[in-house]
Amino acid sequence: MKKLVYVLVFLLASVPSFAQYFPTTSNNNYYEPRFQNTVGIENGSLLLSGFIGGGASVNKVDGVEWGQDGGLSAGAQLMGFPSKYLGVGVEISGSSFFETTDDSLYYYTNGYGYTYYDNMKVTASVLNIMFASRINFNPQHRVRAYLPMGLGVGLARFETKMFNHSYTEDSTGFAYYVGMGLEVSLNSRFVLGVETRYNGFNFKFEDGEKVYPQYLTALLKVSAKF
């Protein structure tokens, strides 16, 4: 989790500095100020984005650790802006978490009286299909801060391994995220940004038990503005 925070802080610090290497020019071929309306978000703007990053869980599932060792996240998003302060769109994204070993030690005794001990190992993944939205705080600026949100459906899978056996369960349920983002217009077309999200989804096991896994993600985002 600490590594994820360090990466996020580094990305947030790097984006504004990286922007200076992409000056914006107008039709009259002179250098425009750093904060110029023509490179900001306007009414009717459209953003096509792709993003990639990492994540880690922030809670346990039924008392068992999952995703604490991190994972990979990626996705794509199409968002329109009926107002320069508000964007709405659709998104598909997914996260795959590395195998995590739970600290608890489990055991069983066979019919011959031998006792075996092992830790439970858990891998998890989720594919999200969502309606996405964002609120822009300063849409007219070249460097912009915004609040991203998403609601939709999560198709999730948990796989557990213990005593040389594995068991997989799938579930479809409600999924969501809310976060903070910072982006910079490299020119009138391309946008580079970073985004951190607090994510969650519902999962129902075959025995009827419901759990609510939650995780954080830090993402590098590249967009084209139309």
Backbone as CSV, one residue per row, in Angstrom:
resi,resn,N_x,N_y,N_z,CA_x,CA_y,CA_z,C_x,C_y,C_z
1,MET,0.822,-1.204,0.000,0.000,0.000,0.000,0.863,1.264,0.000
2,LYS,1.996,1.248,0.774,2.870,2.406,0.801,3.457,2.683,-0.580
3,LYS,3.829,1.621,-1.316,4.374,1.806,-2.662,3.356,2.483,-3.564
4,LEU,2.083,2.106,-3.439,1.028,2.708,-4.251,0.909,4.190,-3.958
5,VAL,0.991,4.575,-2.678,0.912,5.986,-2.299,2.100,6.752,-2.846
6,TYR,3.321,6.178,-2.759,4.508,6.849,-3.283,4.399,7.084,-4.790
7,VAL,3.912,6.093,-5.517,3.743,6.225,-6.964,2.755,7.329,-7.289
8,LEU,1.640,7.397,-6.558,0.628,8.417,-6.799,1.188,9.807,-6.554
9,VAL,1.912,9.998,-5.451,2.494,11.304,-5.150,3.471,11.715,-6.237
10,PHE,4.292,10.779,-6.722,5.245,11.072,-7.790,4.530,11.503,-9.066
11,LEU,3.450,10.795,-9.432,2.713,11.131,-10.647,2.065,12.501,-10.541
12,LEU,1.464,12.790,-9.385,0.818,14.086,-9.197,1.827,15.218,-9.298
13,ALA,3.031,15.003,-8.782,4.055,16.036,-8.826,4.638,16.203,-10.223
14,SER,4.614,15.159,-11.027,5.270,15.174,-12.335,4.429,15.794,-13.433
15,VAL,3.106,15.684,-13.360,2.262,16.120,-14.474,2.417,17.594,-14.798
16,PRO,2.325,18.529,-13.822,2.488,19.938,-14.184,3.870,20.247,-14.741
17,SER,4.922,19.600,-14.200,6.270,19.841,-14.703,6.432,19.342,-16.126
18,PHE,5.831,18.185,-16.425,5.928,17.600,-17.757,5.257,18.485,-18.797
19,ALA,4.272,19.265,-18.378,3.493,20.070,-19.315,4.312,21.161,-19.980
20,GLN,5.381,21.639,-19.323,6.143,22.749,-19.878,6.821,22.378,-21.194
21,TYR,6.977,21.090,-21.476,7.625,20.662,-22.715,6.651,20.598,-23.886
22,PHE,5.392,20.981,-23.655,4.380,20.945,-24.704,3.689,22.301,-24.796
23,PRO,4.372,23.327,-25.290,3.756,24.638,-25.412,2.603,24.605,-26.399
24,THR,1.634,25.467,-26.155,0.462,25.558,-27.019,0.590,26.774,-27.919
25,THR,0.306,26.598,-29.220,0.389,27.703,-30.162,-0.961,27.955,-30.772
26,SER,-1.200,29.174,-31.148,-2.466,29.553,-31.767,-2.309,29.575,-33.270
27,ASN,-3.382,29.969,-33.952,-3.347,30.039,-35.414,-2.395,31.115,-35.906
28,ASN,-2.050,32.104,-35.042,-1.154,33.178,-35.452,0.302,32.867,-35.119
29,ASN,0.561,31.614,-34.705,1.924,31.138,-34.479,2.673,31.924,-33.402
30,TYR,1.999,32.291,-32.341,2.707,32.869,-31.207,2.366,32.058,-29.971
31,TYR,3.259,32.141,-29.001,3.107,31.329,-27.790,1.974,31.870,-26.932
32,GLU,1.058,30.991,-26.541,-0.070,31.384,-25.714,0.282,31.246,-24.239
33,PRO,-0.412,31.939,-23.369,-0.192,31.770,-21.929,-0.472,30.343,-21.509
34,ARG,0.077,29.946,-20.345,-0.080,28.565,-19.879,-1.543,28.220,-19.660
35,PHE,-2.331,29.151,-19.135,-3.734,28.887,-18.872,-4.563,29.616,-19.927
36,GLN,-4.929,28.884,-20.935,-5.626,29.473,-22.076,-6.904,28.693,-22.331
37,ASN,-8.005,29.408,-22.532,-9.301,28.759,-22.681,-9.330,27.740,-23.810
38,THR,-8.552,27.958,-24.885,-8.632,27.084,-26.049,-8.139,25.670,-25.757
39,VAL,-7.357,25.483,-24.715,-6.888,24.144,-24.390,-7.665,23.540,-23.230
40,GLY,-8.633,24.250,-22.704,-9.433,23.744,-21.597,-10.622,22.928,-22.079
41,ILE,-11.459,22.543,-21.124,-12.700,21.843,-21.426,-13.782,22.869,-21.730
42,GLU,-14.493,22.672,-22.835,-15.545,23.590,-23.244,-16.870,22.852,-23.347
43,ASN,-17.963,23.586,-23.400,-19.267,22.972,-23.639,-19.230,22.198,-24.958
44,GLY,-19.609,20.930,-24.916,-19.598,20.110,-26.115,-18.306,19.354,-26.355
45,SER,-17.305,19.519,-25.500,-16.052,18.769,-25.652,-16.298,17.272,-25.473
46,LEU,-15.436,16.477,-26.095,-15.512,15.021,-25.998,-14.116,14.488,-25.696
47,LEU,-14.006,13.621,-24.677,-12.726,13.022,-24.304,-12.778,11.511,-24.494
48,LEU,-11.821,10.987,-25.256,-11.627,9.550,-25.403,-10.344,9.200,-24.659
49,SER,-10.454,8.370,-23.611,-9.333,8.153,-22.705,-8.997,6.678,-22.545
50,GLY,-7.725,6.422,-22.315,-7.247,5.116,-21.894,-6.404,5.296,-20.646
51,PHE,-6.427,4.325,-19.746,-5.658,4.475,-18.514,-5.115,3.126,-18.055
52,ILE,-4.012,3.207,-17.308,-3.362,2.012,-16.779,-2.704,2.373,-15.461
53,GLY,-2.624,1.411,-14.552,-2.020,1.688,-13.258,-2.030,0.467,-12.373
54,GLY,-2.060,0.710,-11.075,-2.038,-0.373,-10.108,-2.999,-0.120,-8.978
55,GLY,-3.221,-1.156,-8.187,-4.149,-1.027,-7.078,-3.844,-2.011,-5.971
56,ALA,-4.516,-1.824,-4.839,-4.381,-2.724,-3.696,-5.645,-2.640,-2.862
57,SER,-6.007,-3.736,-2.224,-7.228,-3.774,-1.424,-7.045,-3.003,-0.126
58,VAL,-8.169,-2.579,0.462,-8.138,-1.842,1.722,-8.959,-2.539,2.806
59,ASN,-9.526,-3.696,2.509,-10.286,-4.429,3.523,-10.133,-5.933,3.313
60,LYS,-10.657,-6.697,4.252,-10.650,-8.149,4.147,-12.013,-8.635,3.677
61,VAL,-12.043,-9.828,3.115,-13.283,-10.465,2.684,-13.541,-11.656,3.595
62,ASP,-14.598,-11.569,4.369,-14.940,-12.641,5.315,-13.758,-12.961,6.230
63,GLY,-13.038,-11.906,6.634,-11.896,-12.075,7.523,-10.628,-12.552,6.863
64,VAL,-10.627,-12.693,5.551,-9.467,-13.210,4.813,-8.851,-12.097,3.975
65,GLU,-7.532,-12.006,3.989,-6.833,-11.003,3.193,-6.905,-11.337,1.707
66,TRP,-7.035,-10.286,0.904,-7.031,-10.443,-0.553,-6.469,-9.144,-1.133
67,GLY,-5.704,-9.226,-2.196,-5.260,-8.045,-2.921,-4.312,-7.121,-2.198
68,GLN,-3.870,-7.450,-0.985,-2.948,-6.571,-0.271,-1.586,-6.492,-0.944
69,ASP,-1.253,-7.482,-1.751,0.034,-7.477,-2.450,-0.017,-6.731,-3.778
70,GLY,-1.137,-6.073,-4.049,-1.229,-5.228,-5.228,-1.793,-5.939,-6.441
71,GLY,-1.879,-5.181,-7.538,-2.411,-5.713,-8.778,-2.330,-4.682,-9.881
72,LEU,-2.827,-5.025,-11.045,-2.806,-4.154,-12.216,-4.222,-3.730,-12.581
73,SER,-4.347,-2.485,-13.060,-5.646,-1.955,-13.478,-5.498,-1.267,-14.827
74,ALA,-6.550,-1.336,-15.644,-6.542,-0.690,-16.954,-7.979,-0.487,-17.407
75,GLY,-8.163,0.406,-18.388,-9.508,0.617,-18.894,-9.559,1.685,-19.967
76,ALA,-10.770,1.940,-20.453,-11.021,2.952,-21.476,-12.319,3.669,-21.138
77,GLN,-12.406,4.924,-21.554,-13.553,5.756,-21.201,-13.871,6.728,-22.334
78,LEU,-15.157,6.931,-22.577,-15.635,7.937,-23.523,-16.555,8.871,-22.763
79,MET,-16.219,10.163,-22.750,-16.981,11.113,-21.941,-17.259,12.391,-22.720
80,GLY,-18.514,12.826,-22.689,-18.915,14.087,-23.284,-19.232,15.110,-22.212
81,PHE,-19.176,16.386,-22.593,-19.374,17.472,-21.639,-20.509,18.383,-22.103
82,PRO,-21.750,18.110,-21.656,-22.849,19.023,-21.960,-22.614,20.392,-21.342
83,SER,-21.856,20.411,-20.265,-21.389,21.641,-19.630,-19.905,21.489,-19.365
84,LYS,-19.165,22.586,-19.429,-17.725,22.480,-19.197,-17.402,22.050,-17.769
85,TYR,-18.369,22.163,-16.874,-18.152,21.746,-15.491,-18.594,20.308,-15.221
86,LEU,-19.318,19.700,-16.138,-19.869,18.366,-15.908,-19.669,17.476,-17.125
87,GLY,-19.113,16.288,-16.891,-18.956,15.304,-17.950,-19.711,14.032,-17.622
88,VAL,-20.280,13.395,-18.656,-20.987,12.121,-18.496,-20.548,11.197,-19.625
89,GLY,-20.479,9.894,-19.323,-20.043,8.966,-20.353,-20.123,7.524,-19.905
90,VAL,-19.374,6.673,-20.602,-19.345,5.238,-20.315,-17.893,4.799,-20.181
91,GLU,-17.716,3.695,-19.462,-16.368,3.211,-19.185,-16.365,1.697,-19.023
92,ILE,-15.288,1.085,-19.469,-15.027,-0.320,-19.175,-13.624,-0.395,-18.579
93,SER,-13.511,-1.070,-17.451,-12.224,-1.131,-16.764,-12.115,-2.449,-16.018
94,GLY,-10.909,-2.798,-15.663,-10.704,-4.046,-14.941,-9.474,-3.993,-14.062
95,SER,-9.485,-4.817,-13.024,-8.344,-4.946,-12.121,-8.089,-6.423,-11.856
96,SER,-6.823,-6.797,-11.861,-6.420,-8.168,-11.555,-5.395,-8.113,-10.428
97,PHE,-5.686,-8.767,-9.319,-4.851,-8.679,-8.131,-3.950,-9.905,-8.001
98,PHE,-2.719,-9.657,-7.570,-1.753,-10.732,-7.398,-2.179,-11.654,-6.256
99,GLU,-1.646,-12.850,-6.278,-1.964,-13.812,-5.224,-1.504,-13.286,-3.862
100,THR,-2.420,-13.304,-2.902,-2.146,-12.845,-1.543,-2.277,-14.016,-0.578
101,THR,-1.315,-14.155,0.311,-1.347,-15.219,1.312,-1.889,-14.672,2.627
102,ASP,-2.986,-15.245,3.101,-3.582,-14.805,4.357,-2.697,-15.219,5.530
103,ASP,-2.650,-14.369,6.565,-1.786,-14.636,7.716,-2.279,-15.801,8.573
104,SER,-3.572,-16.077,8.527,-4.129,-17.132,9.378,-3.639,-18.508,8.924
105,LEU,-3.402,-19.378,9.886,-2.943,-20.737,9.600,-4.106,-21.709,9.800
106,TYR,-4.399,-22.483,8.762,-5.508,-23.436,8.799,-4.953,-24.861,8.883
107,TYR,-5.766,-25.772,9.388,-5.314,-27.157,9.489,-6.492,-28.111,9.328
108,TYR,-6.175,-29.338,8.972,-7.170,-30.399,9.002,-6.460,-31.713,9.315
109,THR,-7.210,-32.640,9.861,-6.676,-33.950,10.231,-7.354,-35.017,9.390
110,ASN,-6.566,-35.826,8.709,-7.154,-36.856,7.845,-7.567,-38.083,8.664
111,GLY,-8.082,-39.067,7.960,-8.592,-40.259,8.631,-7.533,-41.108,9.292
112,TYR,-6.261,-40.850,8.979,-5.175,-41.618,9.581,-4.565,-40.892,10.782
113,GLY,-5.146,-39.744,11.113,-4.651,-39.007,12.270,-3.549,-38.021,11.979
114,TYR,-3.210,-37.822,10.697,-2.184,-36.852,10.336,-2.815,-35.460,10.214
115,THR,-2.153,-34.471,10.781,-2.642,-33.091,10.735,-1.785,-32.276,9.768
116,TYR,-2.438,-31.539,8.896,-1.767,-30.717,7.894,-2.105,-29.244,8.138
117,TYR,-1.090,-28.381,7.925,-1.263,-26.945,8.123,-0.968,-26.220,6.808
118,ASP,-1.699,-25.125,6.582,-1.469,-24.344,5.364,-2.107,-22.971,5.526
119,ASN,-1.620,-22.027,4.717,-2.231,-20.697,4.628,-3.118,-20.636,3.397
120,MET,-4.192,-19.878,3.493,-5.065,-19.696,2.341,-4.465,-18.652,1.409
121,LYS,-4.421,-18.971,0.123,-3.921,-18.052,-0.895,-5.094,-17.608,-1.764
122,VAL,-5.190,-16.304,-1.993,-6.354,-15.735,-2.674,-5.908,-14.882,-3.849
123,THR,-6.500,-15.105,-5.013,-6.367,-14.202,-6.156,-7.756,-13.692,-6.517
124,ALA,-7.803,-12.483,-7.067,-9.097,-11.875,-7.380,-8.983,-11.023,-8.630
125,SER,-10.102,-10.854,-9.312,-10.169,-9.976,-10.475,-11.586,-9.444,-10.601
126,VAL,-11.719,-8.286,-11.241,-13.038,-7.699,-11.449,-13.034,-6.920,-12.762
127,LEU,-14.093,-7.075,-13.536,-14.315,-6.328,-14.768,-15.529,-5.439,-14.551
128,ASN,-15.356,-4.124,-14.735,-16.422,-3.159,-14.481,-16.942,-2.548,-15.778
129,ILE,-18.259,-2.485,-15.901,-18.924,-1.778,-16.996,-19.772,-0.697,-16.344
130,MET,-19.466,0.577,-16.633,-20.015,1.650,-15.812,-20.494,2.851,-16.613
131,PHE,-21.424,3.574,-15.991,-21.708,4.943,-16.366,-20.744,5.815,-15.572
132,ALA,-20.019,6.690,-16.262,-18.999,7.514,-15.613,-19.401,8.983,-15.646
133,SER,-18.910,9.719,-14.676,-19.182,11.147,-14.597,-17.991,11.841,-13.962
134,ARG,-17.884,13.134,-14.172,-16.843,13.910,-13.501,-17.271,15.357,-13.355
135,ILE,-16.801,15.980,-12.297,-17.042,17.395,-12.035,-15.712,18.124,-12.167
136,ASN,-15.646,19.102,-13.056,-14.433,19.884,-13.270,-14.436,21.109,-12.359
137,PHE,-13.335,21.335,-11.665,-13.248,22.491,-10.781,-12.779,23.745,-11.515
138,ASN,-11.903,23.589,-12.490,-11.377,24.736,-13.242,-11.247,24.359,-14.718
139,PRO,-12.357,24.150,-15.415,-12.312,23.598,-16.778,-11.583,24.464,-17.789
140,GLN,-11.500,25.785,-17.560,-10.900,26.668,-18.553,-9.378,26.664,-18.506
141,HIS,-8.779,26.049,-17.509,-7.327,26.080,-17.356,-6.651,24.929,-18.094
142,ARG,-5.381,25.134,-18.359,-4.602,24.074,-18.999,-4.353,22.917,-18.032
143,VAL,-4.052,23.219,-16.779,-3.913,22.209,-15.732,-5.204,22.196,-14.927
144,ARG,-5.870,21.043,-14.894,-7.221,20.988,-14.322,-7.329,19.921,-13.238
145,ALA,-8.118,20.227,-12.217,-8.466,19.259,-11.176,-9.931,18.880,-11.340
146,TYR,-10.245,17.631,-11.054,-11.625,17.179,-11.228,-11.945,16.032,-10.273
147,LEU,-13.237,15.772,-10.124,-13.746,14.708,-9.262,-14.414,13.653,-10.132
148,PRO,-13.820,12.455,-10.285,-14.421,11.398,-11.102,-15.301,10.469,-10.265
149,MET,-16.360,9.953,-10.893,-17.280,9.021,-10.238,-17.750,7.994,-11.251
150,GLY,-18.141,6.824,-10.760,-18.663,5.791,-11.637,-19.602,4.858,-10.908
151,LEU,-20.652,4.425,-11.610,-21.623,3.463,-11.090,-21.917,2.446,-12.180
152,GLY,-21.991,1.174,-11.805,-22.286,0.179,-12.822,-22.298,-1.227,-12.275
153,VAL,-21.837,-2.151,-13.118,-21.864,-3.574,-12.800,-20.436,-4.104,-12.769
154,GLY,-20.143,-4.917,-11.760,-18.839,-5.555,-11.651,-18.954,-7.065,-11.784
155,LEU,-18.178,-7.649,-12.695,-18.114,-9.103,-12.866,-16.824,-9.565,-12.197
156,ALA,-16.965,-10.180,-11.023,-15.803,-10.460,-10.180,-15.567,-11.955,-10.017
157,ARG,-14.305,-12.287,-9.693,-13.922,-13.685,-9.457,-12.935,-13.748,-8.291
158,PHE,-13.175,-14.698,-7.401,-12.235,-15.015,-6.332,-11.801,-16.471,-6.480
159,GLU,-10.492,-16.699,-6.380,-9.957,-18.059,-6.403,-9.135,-18.283,-5.144
160,THR,-9.449,-19.326,-4.400,-8.720,-19.657,-3.184,-7.982,-20.978,-3.360
161,LYS,-6.774,-21.034,-2.784,-5.958,-22.248,-2.840,-5.507,-22.615,-1.431
162,MET,-5.662,-23.901,-1.099,-5.229,-24.383,0.207,-5.201,-25.903,0.193
163,PHE,-4.176,-26.488,0.823,-4.019,-27.941,0.884,-4.034,-28.578,-0.513
164,ASN,-3.356,-27.901,-1.471,-3.224,-28.399,-2.845,-4.559,-28.490,-3.581
165,HIS,-5.540,-27.743,-3.129,-6.823,-27.670,-3.817,-7.144,-26.202,-4.105
166,SER,-7.850,-25.962,-5.192,-8.278,-24.606,-5.532,-9.783,-24.587,-5.757
167,TYR,-10.366,-23.433,-5.462,-11.810,-23.278,-5.593,-12.095,-21.887,-6.128
168,THR,-12.936,-21.802,-7.153,-13.232,-20.533,-7.809,-14.716,-20.215,-7.712
169,GLU,-15.011,-18.945,-7.410,-16.394,-18.479,-7.398,-16.491,-17.178,-8.183
170,ASP,-17.568,-17.038,-8.949,-17.845,-15.840,-9.732,-19.126,-15.186,-9.234
171,SER,-19.194,-13.870,-9.397,-20.389,-13.143,-8.979,-20.505,-11.859,-9.784
172,THR,-21.727,-11.434,-10.016,-22.012,-10.167,-10.687,-22.810,-9.291,-9.732
173,GLY,-22.352,-8.056,-9.550,-23.032,-7.183,-8.604,-22.742,-5.719,-8.866
174,PHE,-23.264,-4.894,-7.996,-23.102,-3.447,-8.079,-21.636,-3.061,-7.877
175,ALA,-21.149,-2.097,-8.665,-19.775,-1.610,-8.546,-19.766,-0.085,-8.620
176,TYR,-18.763,0.521,-8.022,-18.711,1.981,-7.963,-17.268,2.442,-7.775
177,TYR,-17.042,3.741,-8.007,-15.788,4.374,-7.619,-16.000,5.872,-7.467
178,VAL,-15.154,6.497,-6.683,-15.088,7.950,-6.551,-13.630,8.301,-6.311
179,GLY,-13.178,9.439,-6.813,-11.763,9.726,-6.680,-11.418,11.185,-6.884
180,MET,-10.153,11.425,-7.206,-9.644,12.748,-7.534,-8.711,12.617,-8.734
181,GLY,-8.728,13.639,-9.599,-7.895,13.601,-10.781,-7.220,14.930,-11.056
182,LEU,-6.076,14.868,-11.727,-5.340,16.048,-12.163,-4.846,15.781,-13.576
183,GLU,-5.118,16.706,-14.496,-4.724,16.513,-15.889,-4.190,17.808,-16.471
184,VAL,-3.416,17.669,-17.542,-2.854,18.825,-18.224,-3.026,18.636,-19.726
185,SER,-3.431,19.687,-20.423,-3.522,19.664,-21.880,-2.131,19.880,-22.458
186,LEU,-1.625,18.872,-23.161,-0.318,18.996,-23.799,-0.399,19.927,-24.996
187,ASN,-1.530,19.917,-25.658,-1.847,20.850,-26.738,-3.367,20.851,-26.876
188,SER,-3.884,21.370,-27.966,-5.337,21.456,-28.117,-5.996,20.098,-28.311
189,ARG,-5.225,19.034,-28.520,-5.789,17.712,-28.783,-5.543,16.713,-27.656
190,PHE,-4.312,16.629,-27.155,-3.950,15.543,-26.247,-3.846,16.010,-24.803
191,VAL,-4.268,15.111,-23.914,-4.327,15.404,-22.479,-3.645,14.268,-21.720
192,LEU,-2.821,14.624,-20.748,-2.156,13.651,-19.881,-2.583,13.910,-18.443
193,GLY,-2.890,12.854,-17.708,-3.337,13.056,-16.339,-3.067,11.869,-15.440
194,VAL,-3.310,12.082,-14.159,-3.238,11.024,-13.154,-4.544,11.041,-12.367
195,GLU,-4.905,9.880,-11.866,-6.183,9.751,-11.172,-6.051,8.707,-10.067
196,THR,-6.606,8.996,-8.915,-6.679,8.010,-7.848,-8.150,7.749,-7.540
197,ARG,-8.480,6.471,-7.302,-9.877,6.084,-7.100,-10.026,5.190,-5.870
198,TYR,-11.151,5.373,-5.204,-11.590,4.441,-4.166,-12.707,3.613,-4.786
199,ASN,-12.478,2.311,-4.914,-13.380,1.427,-5.655,-14.032,0.407,-4.727
200,GLY,-15.190,-0.087,-5.146,-15.845,-1.149,-4.403,-16.808,-1.927,-5.278
201,PHE,-17.132,-3.146,-4.855,-18.126,-3.947,-5.570,-18.748,-4.950,-4.603
202,ASN,-19.925,-5.424,-4.959,-20.624,-6.443,-4.175,-20.293,-7.825,-4.721
203,PHE,-20.138,-8.779,-3.820,-19.849,-10.152,-4.226,-20.692,-11.095,-3.388
204,LYS,-21.371,-12.029,-4.057,-22.220,-13.000,-3.363,-21.678,-14.402,-3.603
205,PHE,-21.295,-15.077,-2.518,-20.805,-16.446,-2.618,-21.967,-17.415,-2.840
206,GLU,-21.628,-18.627,-3.254,-22.655,-19.619,-3.560,-23.501,-19.987,-2.348
207,ASP,-22.935,-19.837,-1.143,-23.715,-20.148,0.060,-24.626,-19.002,0.478
208,GLY,-24.662,-17.930,-0.334,-25.541,-16.805,-0.062,-24.902,-15.665,0.705
209,GLU,-23.696,-15.851,1.201,-23.027,-14.790,1.957,-22.604,-13.655,1.022
210,LYS,-22.866,-12.412,1.452,-22.507,-11.239,0.673,-21.339,-10.521,1.334
211,VAL,-20.382,-10.106,0.518,-19.235,-9.340,1.000,-19.069,-8.115,0.108
212,TYR,-18.269,-7.156,0.594,-18.142,-5.878,-0.104,-16.664,-5.490,-0.207
213,PRO,-15.934,-6.100,-1.138,-14.511,-5.778,-1.313,-14.317,-4.320,-1.741
214,GLN,-13.251,-3.715,-1.236,-12.913,-2.334,-1.562,-11.415,-2.240,-1.837
215,TYR,-11.047,-1.346,-2.753,-9.636,-1.225,-3.117,-9.336,0.158,-3.663
216,LEU,-8.074,0.546,-3.613,-7.591,1.810,-4.153,-6.829,1.562,-5.446
217,THR,-6.937,2.499,-6.384,-6.152,2.433,-7.612,-5.506,3.787,-7.891
218,ALA,-4.310,3.757,-8.475,-3.617,4.944,-8.967,-3.371,4.737,-10.455
219,LEU,-3.822,5.686,-11.282,-3.863,5.484,-12.727,-3.162,6.608,-13.477
220,LEU,-2.480,6.248,-14.555,-1.959,7.198,-15.532,-2.931,7.215,-16.706
221,LYS,-3.383,8.406,-17.091,-4.473,8.534,-18.056,-4.036,9.381,-19.248
222,VAL,-4.289,8.883,-20.448,-3.994,9.605,-21.688,-5.300,9.784,-22.451
223,SER,-5.574,11.021,-22.891,-6.856,11.320,-23.540,-6.642,12.109,-24.822
224,ALA,-7.602,11.959,-25.725,-7.688,12.790,-26.925,-8.971,13.600,-26.827
225,LYS,-8.877,14.905,-27.052,-10.024,15.808,-26.930,-10.535,16.184,-28.318
226,PHE,-11.842,16.091,-28.487,-12.469,16.420,-29.770,-13.512,17.513,-29.578
